[in-house]
Amino acid sequence: MAANDGFRPEWAQKDFYAVLGVKKDAAIADIKKAYRKLARENHPDSNPGDTAKHERFKAVAEAYDVLGDTEKRKKYDEMRSLYGSGGFRGGFGGSGGGGGFGGGGFNLDDLLRDRGGAGGAGAGGPGVGDLFGDLFGGFGRGGRSSQPRPQKGADAETTATISFDDALEGVTISLRLTSDAPCPDCNGTGGKPGTKPRICPECEGAGYVASTAGGGFSLNETCPRCGGRQLIYDEPCPTCKGSGHGMSARTIQARIPAGVKDGQRIRLKGKGSSGSSGGPAGDLFVTVKVTPHRLFGRKDDNLTLEVPISFDEAALGADVRIPTRGGNPVTVKVPPGTPSGRTFRVRGKGARRKDGTYGDLLATVLVHVPGTLDPAAREAVEAYRAATADRPLRANLFEEARS
């Protein structure tokens, strides 16, 4: 365990006995009784919105965390005695003059690194680093935390369907979400409304219990009986069955960025479920579904378009006007002898990228074959067939097949 783990310098100047209203030589049973009484009177669940009592509860829990443990109480008394005798004159100053230990300047971090006891605890006694480390670095050595640790809320997921145009330009949409929230009847306490809580006998109001991790170490775990709430109710809330959780519906505004693709997952930080014990909210992940466009398609940052052309345009060449999405038409020059399926690129008429630039429009020409011909058109096609009869298109097929 690293020196200074969990150490809070101001604790050396706090009178935990006064906080609990007990004498310095009070028995452990009296300390426990005083803590339970004060914790019950000042617990946040019993005093919603009363900031003063919430702070009082924290101070009471902090005091009991030390005085309720025999070994920690012993080391706390030693430290207080050392502090009262002038061993820490000038308070807990940083490095340099002013903060005295035995009369000379000191750096608190240097003191906490001194695990050998030469820093003024007395021959044969615990070192200053051991004293502070054991007293305030309780994690992993059987200590308890007086307050549940902040927990980040759960992440949430939803799906949003937007139009092809909105995907290209970006859009703000409304999302209706249902997520975990405190039970509306018991306000998250888990107790039947109107009933009084009592200190959890499993963790004695700490919210955590120590479990053996092997090798002589122990770890703090959330109390299985009270779930870290420190209090229990003999009659659970009938609405949430004692869990303290309910469901809430809410509507949020979400900005879908320009250029989003079909199936892309967007992360909205802090829009998930609420955290517990002051922890941050989780994140919301939105999977975007894009409705296909009747004319345009998309390939990465480019738009695609199929353009029908006639046989004579492909054979003789032509200037073909084509539409662009949301803009003026452009003209594509189709050279003579253009085959069906050839793609032409129109720069800057595609989807908007993250850097503000645009992709291209990829226009693929497809030679159109009419289903019916009027007499004049049929006569012209028959004349073309006669003119090209000596140039069979499929002659090479047979030659390649034989080879």
C-alpha positions, 0 to 999 in steps of 0.5 A: 500500500502506498504511503498517503493512501486515503490520508486527509490531513485535516483529520488530525485537527478533528475531535471525533469524540466531540462529533459523536458526543462521547467521552474520550474513554467511552466504551465501544458500545457507547460509541456505537449507540451514539453513532446509531442515534445520530446517523438515524437523525441525520441520514439523507433518506430521512431528511431529503433536501436538508443540506445541514443534516446531510453534512452532519451525517457525513461527519458522524459517519467519518468519526465512527469509521475511526472510533468504531475500530479498536486499532484505528481508534488507538492510532488516532488517539496517539496521533491526537496526543502527538498533535496536542503536544506540539508535534505538529506545530503550524498545522500540515503545511507543505514543504518549507518553513512554517509546518513544524515537526519537533520544531523543524520544517517538514514536508508531509509527503516525506513524513508519510514515506517514513515507515520506520518510526524515526520521525518522532513517534518515540523509540519502539513506537509506530512510525509516523508513516505507519500511524497515518497509513494504517489509520487513513489508508484502510482500503485493503487492510480491513478499513471501511469507507463511511460513504458509498463510492460514486457510481457511474450510471448505466449506458443506454441504447436506442435507434433513430430513423432519419431521412437521406437528406437529414443524414447528409446535412445533419439534424436535431431530433427528439428522442423519447427514452425510458430509463432507470430512476428512483422509485417515485413513491419511496424516493429511492429509499426502498422503504414503505412510505411513512415507515422509519429506517434503522441502521443496517445490522450487517454493516453497522451503517457503513454501507460496506463490509470487508471480505477476505481477498487472500494473503492477509488482505481484505477488500471493501464490498457493498453491503449485500443487505442494505445495498450500500444505503446504510439503512434498512426498512423492515417494510419494503416499498410495495411499488419497487419491492424494496429495490428503490428503483423505478422507471422514468420517461423523458424526452431529450434533444439529440444532434445527429452530425452531418454525413452520418451513415446508415447503421452508424452508432452515435455516442451522446455523453451523459445522456444515459441513466443517472449515476448513484452516490453523486456519480456521473450519468452514463452515455446514450448510444444512438444507432442511426437508420437512414431512409433510402433516397428514391434517386441518389445512393451513397458510397462512403462520402460520395453520392451515386446516381444512375443516368439513362442515355439513348443508343445514339447518345452513347454512340455519337456522344452528347452533353447530358444534363443530370441533377444534383442533390439540393443544387443546380443541374450539371452537364456531363460530357459523354464522349462518342462510343461510351459503353453502358455502365461507365461512371463519370465523376462530378467533383464536390457534389457528394456528402459533406465530410467532418472537415466541411469539404464535400465528396463527389457525385458518381454518375453511371450511364446506362444505355436505354433500350426502348421496349417498343419502336414506332415505324420510323425508329424501326426503319432506322434501326433496321438500316443500322443493322444492315450497315453493320452486318459485316461486323459481328459483335460476338465473333471473338467469343467463339475464338476465345472459347476455342482457344 
